[in-house]
Amino acid sequence: MIGRRELTLEDLAVSTGMTARNVRAYRARGLLPPPTREGRRLRYGPEHVARLRLIRSLHRSGLSLRVIGELLERGEAEETLVRLSRERLVASWGRDGLVPLLPDNVEQLREVAPHLLEALESTGIVVRDGECRLANAAALGLVSALLARDVDLVASTRVALLAGRAAAHVADDLSRLVDELTAHLDGGTRQEATRLAVQLAATAFADVLARRLGLGDVGRAATAVTAPRP
């Protein structure tokens, strides 16, 4: 989720879960638009946050920076992220896949929709770490893609919240079923089978929702998007 204020290099790095050195390296590779200059100070904006989160999500999905650069040039990076997010749904689970929400975003949500942030926390979409709030990097990349298409922050967040509530509604039943199906397995095999079962459930949810929204060919469309070889 991206805010509207201008950021320093350090602010930008923190908001995207990177280091300032990473940001400089991406800028040197031409992956990041140049910042604005105020005297001797460089300032970054929402477009830089969105771009870095998109790059981070694609890189964590296994794409090289060279391939990501080619996708950005062709305008295919966001579409590829959607495909990879569906195919590798569980790849970014765990704290390593979380990045902090900008304070401006938190304040914006509180002003426009006071109870929305707490609802996101109650479903587990947003995680508290002291005073900081964290969310999945891939999910934030998709929010950035929606923002680029004029779907505002609150609307995008409500999409995630409604889906989270739907998942919470069936989570207990699915958990019991998955436990039964994998009870005969041991250790890592059981964990991997559980992850695959969760991915199957999420894919089924996405298919039903896509068809209800009139995207009957979404499966074929997603399959047709392929990333170039590194």
Accessible surface in RSA format (square Angstrom, percent):
REM  Atomic radii and reference values for relative SASA: ProtOr
REM  Chains: A
REM  Algorithm: Lee & Richards
REM  Probe-radius: 1.40
REM  Slices: 20
REM RES _ NUM      All-atoms   Total-Side   Main-Chain    Non-polar    All polar
REM                ABS   REL    ABS   REL    ABS   REL    ABS   REL    ABS   REL
RES MET A   1     7.16   3.7   7.16   4.7   0.00   0.0   7.16   6.1   0.00   0.0
RES ILE A   2    24.53  14.0  18.27  13.6   6.26  15.1  18.27  13.2   6.26  17.0
RES GLY A   3     4.90   6.0   0.00   N/A   4.90   6.0   2.37   6.5   2.53   5.7
RES ARG A   4   185.30  77.8 162.86  83.0  22.44  53.4  69.36  94.8 115.95  70.3
RES ARG A   5    98.82  41.5  85.57  43.6  13.26  31.6  44.75  61.2  54.07  32.8
RES GLU A   6    92.28  53.0  74.93  56.7  17.35  41.3  32.35  62.6  59.93  48.9
RES LEU A   7     2.22   1.2   2.13   1.5   0.09   0.2   2.22   1.6   0.00   0.0
RES THR A   8    45.54  32.4  45.51  46.1   0.03   0.1  41.99  56.4   3.55   5.4
RES LEU A   9    24.08  13.4  22.08  15.8   2.00   5.0  22.08  15.5   2.00   5.4
RES GLU A  10   102.61  58.9 100.82  76.3   1.79   4.3  60.39 116.8  42.22  34.5
RES ASP A  11    49.87  34.9  45.68  45.5   4.19   9.9   4.02   9.5  45.84  45.7
RES LEU A  12     0.00   0.0   0.00   0.0   0.00   0.0   0.00   0.0   0.00   0.0
RES ALA A  13     5.51   5.1   5.51   8.5   0.00   0.0   5.51   7.8   0.00   0.0
RES VAL A  14   101.23  66.6  95.22  86.2   6.01  14.5 100.17  87.0   1.06   2.9
RES SER A  15     1.77   1.5   0.08   0.1   1.69   3.9   1.77   3.8   0.00   0.0
RES THR A  16     0.00   0.0   0.00   0.0   0.00   0.0   0.00   0.0   0.00   0.0
RES GLY A  17    35.28  43.5   0.00   N/A  35.28  43.5  16.52  45.3  18.76  42.0
RES MET A  18    24.28  12.6   7.47   4.9  16.81  40.0  11.33   9.6  12.95  17.2
RES THR A  19    77.96  55.5  73.66  74.7   4.30  10.3  75.02 100.8   2.95   4.5
RES ALA A  20    24.15  22.2  19.00  29.3   5.14  11.7  19.00  26.8   5.14  13.6
RES ARG A  21   194.53  81.7 191.94  97.8   2.59   6.2  62.74  85.7 131.79  79.9
RES ASN A  22    58.76  40.5  58.52  56.5   0.24   0.6   2.14   5.2  56.62  54.7
RES VAL A  23     0.00   0.0   0.00   0.0   0.00   0.0   0.00   0.0   0.00   0.0
RES ARG A  24   119.21  50.1 115.41  58.8   3.79   9.0  44.51  60.8  74.69  45.3
RES ALA A  25    47.53  43.7  38.66  59.7   8.87  20.2  46.43  65.4   1.10   2.9
RES TYR A  26    19.73   9.2  19.73  11.2   0.00   0.0   5.23   3.9  14.50  17.9
RES ARG A  27    75.09  31.5  64.70  33.0  10.39  24.7  12.61  17.2  62.48  37.9
RES ALA A  28    92.61  85.1  48.48  74.8  44.13 100.4  61.48  86.6  31.13  82.5
RES ARG A  29   143.30  60.2 109.74  55.9  33.56  79.9  31.73  43.4 111.57  67.6
RES GLY A  30    61.21  75.5   0.00   N/A  61.21  75.5  31.43  86.3  29.78  66.7
RES LEU A  31     8.29   4.6   7.67   5.5   0.62   1.6   8.29   5.8   0.00   0.0
RES LEU A  32     7.16   4.0   0.00   0.0   7.16  18.0   0.60   0.4   6.56  17.7
RES PRO A  33    41.87  30.5  35.30  32.2   6.58  23.9  41.74  34.5   0.14   0.9
RES PRO A  34   109.52  79.8  98.06  89.4  11.46  41.7  98.88  81.6  10.64  66.1
RES PRO A  35    24.97  18.2   8.99   8.2  15.98  58.1   8.99   7.4  15.98  99.3
RES THR A  36    75.87  54.0  70.70  71.7   5.16  12.3  74.39  99.9   1.48   2.2
RES ARG A  37   162.09  68.1 131.57  67.1  30.52  72.7  49.29  67.4 112.80  68.4
RES GLU A  38    90.19  51.8  76.66  58.0  13.53  32.2  40.55  78.4  49.64  40.5
RES GLY A  39    65.40  80.7   0.00   N/A  65.40  80.7  43.52 119.4  21.88  49.0
RES ARG A  40   232.18  97.5 204.85 104.4  27.33  65.1  81.75 111.7 150.43  91.2
RES ARG A  41   158.49  66.5 154.61  78.8   3.88   9.2  44.74  61.1 113.75  68.9
RES LEU A  42    54.00  30.1  42.51  30.4  11.49  28.9  42.51  29.9  11.49  30.9
RES ARG A  43    40.07  16.8  39.07  19.9   1.00   2.4   3.74   5.1  36.33  22.0
RES TYR A  44     1.63   0.8   0.25   0.1   1.38   3.6   1.39   1.0   0.24   0.3
RES GLY A  45     7.08   8.7   0.00   N/A   7.08   8.7   5.45  15.0   1.63   3.7
RES PRO A  46    40.84  29.8  39.78  36.3   1.06   3.9  40.84  33.7   0.00   0.0
RES GLU A  47    92.11  52.9  82.49  62.4   9.62  22.9  50.92  98.5  41.19  33.6
RES HIS A  48     2.61   1.4   2.61   1.8   0.00   0.0   2.61   2.7   0.00   0.0
RES VAL A  49     0.61   0.4   0.61   0.6   0.00   0.0   0.61   0.5   0.00   0.0
RES ALA A  50    20.12  18.5  19.12  29.5   1.00   2.3  19.30  27.2   0.82   2.2
RES ARG A  51    67.06  28.2  64.03  32.6   3.04   7.2   5.51   7.5  61.55  37.3
RES LEU A  52     0.00   0.0   0.00   0.0   0.00   0.0   0.00   0.0   0.00   0.0
RES ARG A  53     1.56   0.7   1.04   0.5   0.51   1.2   1.56   2.1   0.00   0.0
RES LEU A  54    10.57   5.9  10.57   7.6   0.00   0.0  10.57   7.4   0.00   0.0
RES ILE A  55     0.00   0.0   0.00   0.0   0.00   0.0   0.00   0.0   0.00   0.0
RES ARG A  56    35.39  14.9  34.55  17.6   0.83   2.0   9.13  12.5  26.26  15.9
RES SER A  57     4.40   3.7   0.12   0.2   4.28   9.9   2.54   5.4   1.86   2.6
RES LEU A  58     0.00   0.0   0.00   0.0   0.00   0.0   0.00   0.0   0.00   0.0
RES HIS A  59    80.42  44.0  71.50  49.7   8.92  22.8  45.47  46.9  34.95  40.7
RES ARG A  60   101.00  42.4  68.18  34.8  32.82  78.1  31.32  42.8  69.68  42.2
RES SER A  61    15.22  12.9  12.52  16.7   2.71   6.2   2.71   5.8  12.52  17.5
RES GLY A  62    60.31  74.4   0.00   N/A  60.31  74.4  31.77  87.2  28.53  63.9
RES LEU A  63    20.61  11.5  19.15  13.7   1.47   3.7  19.57  13.7   1.04   2.8
RES SER A  64    38.78  32.8  32.13  42.9   6.65  15.3  37.57  80.0   1.21   1.7
RES LEU A  65    30.31  16.9  25.91  18.5   4.40  11.1  25.91  18.2   4.40  11.9
RES ARG A  66   124.76  52.4 115.22  58.7   9.54  22.7  73.51 100.5  51.25  31.1
RES VAL A  67     0.19   0.1   0.19   0.2   0.00   0.0   0.19   0.2   0.00   0.0
RES ILE A  68     0.00   0.0   0.00   0.0   0.00   0.0   0.00   0.0   0.00   0.0
RES GLY A  69    13.52  16.7   0.00   N/A  13.52  16.7  12.54  34.4   0.98   2.2
RES GLU A  70    55.88  32.1  53.57  40.5   2.31   5.5  28.42  55.0  27.46  22.4
RES LEU A  71     0.23   0.1   0.23   0.2   0.00   0.0   0.23   0.2   0.00   0.0
RES LEU A  72    32.55  18.1  14.26  10.2  18.28  46.0  15.56  10.9  16.98  45.7
RES GLU A  73   158.99  91.3 119.49  90.4  39.51  94.1  45.88  88.7 113.11  92.4
RES ARG A  74   118.10  49.6  86.64  44.2  31.46  74.9  65.29  89.2  52.81  32.0
RES GLY A  75    67.85  83.7   0.00   N/A  67.85  83.7  35.13  96.4  32.72  73.3
RES GLU A  76    57.12  32.8  57.08  43.2   0.03   0.1  14.96  28.9  42.16  34.4
RES ALA A  77     4.02   3.7   2.96   4.6   1.05   2.4   2.96   4.2   1.05   2.8
RES GLU A  78    42.74  24.5  41.32  31.3   1.42   3.4  10.87  21.0  31.87  26.0
RES GLU A  79    93.46  53.7  86.78  65.7   6.67  15.9  33.11  64.0  60.35  49.3
RES THR A  80     0.40   0.3   0.40   0.4   0.00   0.0   0.00   0.0   0.40   0.6
RES LEU A  81     1.10   0.6   1.10   0.8   0.00   0.0   1.10   0.8   0.00   0.0
RES VAL A  82    80.21  52.8  78.52  71.1   1.68   4.1  78.74  68.4   1.47   4.0
RES ARG A  83    27.42  11.5  26.15  13.3   1.27   3.0   4.57   6.3  22.85  13.8
RES LEU A  84     4.74   2.6   4.35   3.1   0.39   1.0   4.35   3.1   0.39   1.0
RES SER A  85    19.89  16.8  12.57  16.8   7.31  16.8  19.10  40.7   0.79   1.1
RES ARG A  86    59.69  25.1  51.69  26.3   8.00  19.0  37.59  51.4  22.10  13.4
RES GLU A  87    88.34  50.7  69.57  52.6  18.78  44.7  38.03  73.6  50.32  41.1
RES ARG A  88   110.86  46.5 100.40  51.2  10.47  24.9  29.87  40.8  80.99  49.1
RES LEU A  89    65.32  36.4  56.05  40.1   9.28  23.3  57.15  40.1   8.17  22.0
RES VAL A  90    23.25  15.3  21.49  19.5   1.76   4.3  21.49  18.7   1.76   4.8
RES ALA A  91    62.04  57.0  26.44  40.8  35.60  81.0  37.17  52.3  24.88  65.9
RES SER A  92    15.81  13.4  14.38  19.2   1.43   3.3  10.39  22.1   5.42   7.6
RES TRP A  93   108.25  43.4  86.47  41.9  21.78  51.1  70.92  37.8  37.33  60.6
RES GLY A  94    50.24  62.0   0.00   N/A  50.24  62.0  38.63 106.0  11.60  26.0
RES ARG A  95   138.98  58.4 123.87  63.1  15.11  36.0  74.11 101.3  64.88  39.3
RES ASP A  96   113.64  79.6 103.79 103.3   9.85  23.3  27.09  63.8  86.55  86.3
RES GLY A  97     0.00   0.0   0.00   N/A   0.00   0.0   0.00   0.0   0.00   0.0
RES LEU A  98    36.51  20.3  23.01  16.5  13.50  33.9  23.01  16.2  13.50  36.3
RES VAL A  99     0.64   0.4   0.56   0.5   0.08   0.2   0.64   0.6   0.00   0.0
RES PRO A 100    23.19  16.9  23.19  21.1   0.00   0.0  23.19  19.1   0.00   0.0
RES LEU A 101     8.84   4.9   0.00   0.0   8.84  22.2   0.04   0.0   8.81  23.7
RES LEU A 102     7.92   4.4   7.29   5.2   0.63   1.6   7.92   5.6   0.00   0.0
RES PRO A 103    84.28  61.4  79.05  72.1   5.23  19.0  84.28  69.6   0.00   0.0
RES ASP A 104    46.66  32.7  41.61  41.4   5.05  11.9  12.43  29.2  34.24  34.1
RES ASN A 105     0.00   0.0   0.00   0.0   0.00   0.0   0.00   0.0   0.00   0.0
RES VAL A 106    12.79   8.4  12.79  11.6   0.00   0.0  12.79  11.1   0.00   0.0
RES GLU A 107    83.62  48.0  83.62  63.3   0.00   0.0  37.37  72.3  46.26  37.8
RES GLN A 108    37.59  21.0  34.24  25.0   3.35   8.0  20.03  42.6  17.56  13.3
RES LEU A 109     0.00   0.0   0.00   0.0   0.00   0.0   0.00   0.0   0.00   0.0
RES ARG A 110    93.53  39.3  86.46  44.1   7.07  16.8  29.65  40.5  63.88  38.7
RES GLU A 111   139.02  79.8 105.36  79.7  33.66  80.2  43.33  83.8  95.70  78.1
RES VAL A 112    91.66  60.3  65.11  58.9  26.55  64.0  70.39  61.2  21.27  57.7
RES ALA A 113     8.61   7.9   4.91   7.6   3.70   8.4   8.61  12.1   0.00   0.0
RES PRO A 114    78.18  57.0  71.48  65.2   6.70  24.3  72.05  59.5   6.13  38.1
RES HIS A 115   149.51  81.7 146.45 101.8   3.06   7.8 101.54 104.6  47.97  55.8
RES LEU A 116    11.81   6.6   6.98   5.0   4.84  12.2  10.07   7.1   1.74   4.7
RES LEU A 117     0.01   0.0   0.01   0.0   0.00   0.0   0.01   0.0   0.00   0.0
RES GLU A 118    81.78  46.9  76.98  58.2   4.80  11.4  58.37 112.9  23.41  19.1
RES ALA A 119    15.62  14.4   9.48  14.6   6.14  14.0  15.00  21.1   0.61   1.6
RES LEU A 120     0.17   0.1   0.17   0.1   0.00   0.0   0.17   0.1   0.00   0.0
RES GLU A 121    43.68  25.1  28.56  21.6  15.11  36.0  12.18  23.6  31.49  25.7
RES SER A 122    95.92  81.1  52.12  69.6  43.80 100.9  52.05 110.8  43.88  61.5
RES THR A 123    41.41  29.5   7.27   7.4  34.14  81.4  12.39  16.6  29.02  43.9
RES GLY A 124    47.22  58.2   0.00   N/A  47.22  58.2  28.73  78.8  18.49  41.4
RES ILE A 125    48.34  27.5  35.57  26.5  12.77  30.8  42.55  30.6   5.79  15.7
RES VAL A 126     2.17   1.4   0.00   0.0   2.17   5.2   0.00   0.0   2.17   5.9
RES VAL A 127    51.80  34.1  48.84  44.2   2.97   7.1  51.80  45.0   0.00   0.0
RES ARG A 128   108.23  45.4  86.33  44.0  21.90  52.1  34.18  46.7  74.05  44.9
RES ASP A 129    73.57  51.5  63.03  62.7  10.54  24.9   5.12  12.0  68.45  68.3
RES GLY A 130    59.67  73.6   0.00   N/A  59.67  73.6  43.34 118.9  16.33  36.6
RES GLU A 131   159.19  91.4 138.65 104.9  20.55  48.9  68.44 132.4  90.76  74.1
RES CYS A 132    50.49  38.2  42.26  47.1   8.23  19.4  30.57  77.4  19.92  21.5
RES ARG A 133    22.30   9.4  19.10   9.7   3.20   7.6   0.52   0.7  21.78  13.2
RES LEU A 134    18.85  10.5  18.85  13.5   0.00   0.0  18.85  13.2   0.00   0.0
RES ALA A 135     3.69   3.4   3.69   5.7   0.00   0.0   3.69   5.2   0.00   0.0
RES ASN A 136    36.62  25.3  35.63  34.4   0.99   2.4  19.03  45.8  17.59  17.0
RES ALA A 137     1.82   1.7   1.82   2.8   0.00   0.0   1.82   2.6   0.00   0.0
RES ALA A 138    20.56  18.9  20.12  31.1   0.43   1.0  20.12  28.3   0.43   1.2
RES ALA A 139    43.98  40.4  39.92  61.6   4.06   9.2  42.41  59.7   1.57   4.2
RES LEU A 140     1.93   1.1   1.93   1.4   0.00   0.0   1.93   1.4   0.00   0.0
RES GLY A 141     0.50   0.6   0.00   N/A   0.50   0.6   0.00   0.0   0.50   1.1
RES LEU A 142    55.33  30.8  54.59  39.1   0.75   1.9  54.59  38.3   0.75   2.0
RES VAL A 143    12.58   8.3  12.56  11.4   0.02   0.0  12.56  10.9   0.02   0.1
RES SER A 144     5.39   4.6   3.70   4.9   1.69   3.9   3.80   8.1   1.60   2.2
RES ALA A 145     9.48   8.7   8.67  13.4   0.81   1.8   8.97  12.6   0.52   1.4
RES LEU A 146    63.87  35.6  63.78  45.6   0.09   0.2  63.83  44.8   0.04   0.1
RES LEU A 147    39.73  22.1  25.11  18.0  14.63  36.8  25.55  17.9  14.19  38.2
RES ALA A 148    71.04  65.3  30.70  47.4  40.34  91.8  43.42  61.1  27.62  73.2
RES ARG A 149   139.99  58.8 118.15  60.2  21.83  52.0  61.77  84.4  78.22  47.4
RES ASP A 150   140.33  98.3 106.85 106.4  33.47  79.2  35.39  83.3 104.94 104.7
RES VAL A 151    50.93  33.5  47.34  42.9   3.59   8.6  50.85  44.2   0.08   0.2
RES ASP A 152    83.03  58.2  76.34  76.0   6.70  15.8  36.13  85.0  46.90  46.8
RES LEU A 153     4.79   2.7   3.52   2.5   1.27   3.2   3.52   2.5   1.27   3.4
RES VAL A 154    12.98   8.5  12.79  11.6   0.19   0.5  12.79  11.1   0.19   0.5
RES ALA A 155    41.41  38.1  35.25  54.4   6.16  14.0  39.34  55.4   2.06   5.5
RES SER A 156     2.50   2.1   0.00   0.0   2.50   5.8   0.00   0.0   2.50   3.5
RES THR A 157     0.16   0.1   0.00   0.0   0.16   0.4   0.16   0.2   0.00   0.0
RES ARG A 158   130.76  54.9 127.08  64.8   3.68   8.8  42.46  58.0  88.30  53.5
RES VAL A 159    95.16  62.6  89.28  80.8   5.88  14.2  93.47  81.2   1.70   4.6
RES ALA A 160    33.69  31.0  25.36  39.1   8.33  19.0  32.26  45.4   1.44   3.8
RES LEU A 161    12.06   6.7  12.06   8.6   0.00   0.0  12.06   8.5   0.00   0.0
RES LEU A 162   129.47  72.1 128.31  91.8   1.16   2.9 129.19  90.7   0.28   0.8
RES ALA A 163    38.44  35.3  31.77  49.0   6.67  15.2  34.39  48.4   4.05  10.7
RES GLY A 164    14.97  18.5   0.00   N/A  14.97  18.5  11.88  32.6   3.09   6.9
RES ARG A 165   129.48  54.4 122.82  62.6   6.66  15.9  38.41  52.5  91.07  55.2
RES ALA A 166    40.88  37.6  28.76  44.4  12.11  27.6  37.49  52.8   3.39   9.0
RES ALA A 167    58.25  53.6  50.20  77.5   8.05  18.3  55.64  78.4   2.61   6.9
RES ALA A 168    62.45  57.4  40.46  62.4  21.99  50.0  46.13  65.0  16.32  43.2
RES HIS A 169   156.00  85.3 126.89  88.2  29.11  74.5  83.90  86.5  72.10  83.9
RES VAL A 170    64.17  42.2  63.90  57.8   0.28   0.7  64.17  55.8   0.00   0.0
RES ALA A 171    42.74  39.3  38.25  59.0   4.49  10.2  42.45  59.8   0.29   0.8
RES ASP A 172   100.20  70.2  98.05  97.6   2.15   5.1  19.12  45.0  81.08  80.9
RES ASP A 173    90.28  63.2  83.59  83.2   6.69  15.8  28.66  67.4  61.62  61.5
RES LEU A 174    67.48  37.6  66.88  47.8   0.60   1.5  67.48  47.4   0.00   0.0
RES SER A 175    60.78  51.4  53.38  71.2   7.40  17.1  32.44  69.1  28.34  39.7
RES ARG A 176   138.47  58.1 135.53  69.1   2.94   7.0  67.57  92.3  70.90  43.0
RES LEU A 177    87.34  48.6  85.19  60.9   2.15   5.4  86.89  61.0   0.45   1.2
RES VAL A 178    15.50  10.2  15.42  14.0   0.08   0.2  15.50  13.5   0.00   0.0
RES ASP A 179    76.66  53.7  75.75  75.4   0.91   2.1  18.23  42.9  58.43  58.3
RES GLU A 180   125.72  72.2 103.49  78.3  22.22  52.9  44.49  86.1  81.23  66.3
RES LEU A 181   108.33  60.3  95.02  68.0  13.31  33.5  98.52  69.2   9.81  26.4
RES THR A 182     7.15   5.1   7.15   7.3   0.00   0.0   6.80   9.1   0.35   0.5
RES ALA A 183    64.45  59.3  43.44  67.0  21.01  47.8  43.79  61.7  20.66  54.7
RES HIS A 184   141.81  77.5 108.19  75.2  33.62  86.0  92.19  95.0  49.62  57.7
RES LEU A 185    45.83  25.5  38.76  27.7   7.07  17.8  40.90  28.7   4.93  13.3
RES ASP A 186   118.73  83.2 109.11 108.6   9.62  22.7  36.89  86.8  81.85  81.6
RES GLY A 187    61.18  75.5   0.00   N/A  61.18  75.5  44.89 123.2  16.29  36.5
RES GLY A 188    54.84  67.6   0.00   N/A  54.84  67.6  35.50  97.4  19.34  43.3
RES THR A 189    83.96  59.7  75.43  76.5   8.53  20.3  44.69  60.0  39.26  59.4
RES ARG A 190    85.58  35.9  85.58  43.6   0.00   0.0  21.64  29.6  63.94  38.8
RES GLN A 191   111.11  62.1 105.32  77.0   5.79  13.8  28.99  61.7  82.12  62.3
RES GLU A 192    92.07  52.9  91.31  69.1   0.77   1.8  40.40  78.1  51.68  42.2
RES ALA A 193    26.87  24.7  20.32  31.4   6.55  14.9  23.35  32.9   3.52   9.3
RES THR A 194    45.89  32.6  45.89  46.5   0.00   0.0  39.67  53.3   6.21   9.4
RES ARG A 195    72.93  30.6  72.64  37.0   0.29   0.7  15.41  21.1  57.52  34.9
RES LEU A 196   101.78  56.7  97.27  69.6   4.51  11.3  97.58  68.5   4.20  11.3
RES ALA A 197    25.80  23.7  17.01  26.3   8.79  20.0  21.16  29.8   4.64  12.3
RES VAL A 198    55.27  36.4  53.35  48.3   1.93   4.6  55.00  47.8   0.27   0.7
RES GLN A 199    33.14  18.5  33.14  24.2   0.00   0.0   8.99  19.1  24.15  18.3
RES LEU A 200   127.86  71.2 122.96  88.0   4.90  12.3 127.42  89.5   0.44   1.2
RES ALA A 201    32.93  30.3  20.15  31.1  12.78  29.1  27.64  38.9   5.29  14.0
RES ALA A 202    33.65  30.9  22.49  34.7  11.16  25.4  29.34  41.3   4.31  11.4
RES THR A 203    40.78  29.0  38.69  39.2   2.09   5.0  33.13  44.5   7.65  11.6
RES ALA A 204    50.15  46.1  44.29  68.3   5.86  13.3  49.82  70.2   0.33   0.9
RES PHE A 205    93.63  46.8  86.50  53.6   7.13  18.5  92.69  56.2   0.93   2.7
RES ALA A 206    35.96  33.1  30.61  47.2   5.34  12.2  33.53  47.2   2.43   6.4
RES ASP A 207    33.88  23.7  33.88  33.7   0.00   0.0   5.57  13.1  28.31  28.2
RES VAL A 208    88.29  58.1  85.07  77.0   3.22   7.8  87.92  76.4   0.36   1.0
RES LEU A 209    82.40  45.9  80.08  57.3   2.33   5.8  82.17  57.7   0.24   0.6
RES ALA A 210    10.04   9.2   7.59  11.7   2.45   5.6   9.82  13.8   0.23   0.6
RES ARG A 211   144.82  60.8 127.48  65.0  17.34  41.3  51.86  70.9  92.96  56.3
RES ARG A 212   200.51  84.2 167.19  85.2  33.32  79.3  50.16  68.6 150.35  91.1
RES LEU A 213   122.47  68.2  93.27  66.7  29.20  73.4  98.61  69.3  23.87  64.2
RES GLY A 214    62.55  77.1   0.00   N/A  62.55  77.1  33.87  93.0  28.68  64.2
RES LEU A 215    96.90  54.0  92.70  66.3   4.20  10.6  96.90  68.1   0.00   0.0
RES GLY A 216    46.36  57.2   0.00   N/A  46.36  57.2  28.68  78.7  17.68  39.6
RES ASP A 217    83.85  58.7  80.27  79.9   3.58   8.5  24.99  58.8  58.86  58.7
RES VAL A 218    38.94  25.6  34.21  31.0   4.73  11.4  38.05  33.1   0.89   2.4
RES GLY A 219    30.91  38.1   0.00   N/A  30.91  38.1  26.78  73.5   4.13   9.3
RES ARG A 220   168.87  70.9 159.27  81.2   9.59  22.8  79.30 108.4  89.56  54.3
RES ALA A 221    57.66  53.0  47.29  73.0  10.37  23.6  55.62  78.3   2.04   5.4
RES ALA A 222    22.91  21.1  16.08  24.8   6.83  15.5  22.48  31.7   0.43   1.1
RES THR A 223   101.04  71.9  91.37  92.6   9.67  23.0  69.28  93.1  31.76  48.0
RES ALA A 224    79.07  72.7  47.64  73.5  31.43  71.5  58.83  82.9  20.24  53.6
RES VAL A 225    25.89  17.0  20.67  18.7   5.22  12.6  25.80  22.4   0.09   0.2
RES THR A 226    99.54  70.8  84.41  85.6  15.12  36.0  55.29  74.3  44.25  66.9
RES ALA A 227    29.02  26.7   7.67  11.8  21.34  48.5   7.67  10.8  21.34  56.5
RES PRO A 228    40.92  29.8  24.63  22.5  16.29  59.2  37.60  31.0   3.33  20.7
RES ARG A 229   215.97  90.7 202.44 103.2  13.53  32.2  75.25 102.8 140.71  85.3
RES PRO A 230   110.35  80.4  76.33  69.6  34.02 123.7  81.52  67.3  28.83 179.2
END  Absolute sums over single chains surface
CHAIN  1 A    13353.0      10891.0       2462.0       7676.7       5676.3
END  Absolute sums over all chains
TOTAL         13353.0      10891.0       2462.0       7676.7       5676.3
